[in-house]
């Protein structure tokens, strides 16, 4: 593992040597300068004080990439009801697999789910690996991790894609840690190189930059992706893939978690499912003005969404927020009203079929991604739209 070495003998001003770190990851302890766990390996200290700090490269592990073959999609489901993010990931997996001539697999684990596996094959998957056990009735992290580990040891896929759901966000990092490999969360762009290295791109530092991440020396490569980022493939008329039933030692499925009761969450319509969305942005001056936004959405048979400032003001609920810290949407039509178009917001909606923007600032960033735009005061534009409708 790479690390930063400190030459204690060359330190003349300890205070200066500590303050050089913008992340406050350098401290004095027992008279010595130390690097803490807060270090980001940005190497600013190395560049500005090379007589004190030096970067020591870690030994790179070697891996035979030819031993790892296939792109796997984890099937996210509740009682066999498959989450649509699974199909979206299958579409992306097929696209990448074609470039490197690899098969596409699915890992499907649960109880009484065998009969649902054929539905997955309709999307062009080469093989569905099914772990059907009573012990997997409810999602508990230990047995599901054991199943995932067993699958990887037996199949050795080079890439694994997991939906950024509640289950996926819990399961993927735990499995990745067992294999001491990398995991990139909430990827917005995925691609694969000829040598099977996965290109993972995601917003970082609050969405101000796009981080390009790859894991060249470890396998498998893990990535989680939110719902509504990619497109699901069309169903096939003819099924060519196969279903493989897998066995695992029941002892490995033991859990310290006991499920006492399950309370099903009331189903409500989510902005992720809406085909038309009208977004209220920071251009809305007061809470009562949201009424005209709702009127416009109602006329179009759509739903209302918002940006972060309105939620922080307490005008709307967090579940209606679009962006990196909210939901990702892909409607047929999205109308933004008084939205500036920050990177954080755009990352959550730029896959929409048609983007229609209303903003009184002709230089607003939202116009860079909009298909159509009106430069004008939303308090004048929206009432006119309502009249015409």
PyMOL commands that set and color helices and strands:
alter all, ss='L'
color gray80, all
select helices_A, chain A and resi 8-10+14-19+44-48+65-67+85-100+114-121+134-136+141-155+166-178+250-253+271-273+287-299+308-312+318-320+343-346+365-368+378-388
alter helices_A, ss='H'
color red, helices_A
select strands_A, chain A and resi 3-6+26-29+32-35+53-56+71-74+77-78+81-82+104-110+127-132+159-163+183-184+189-192+198-204+209-213+221-225+242-245+276-280+303-306+333-337+354-359+372-375
alter strands_A, ss='S'
color yellow, strands_A
deselect
rebuild
show_as cartoon
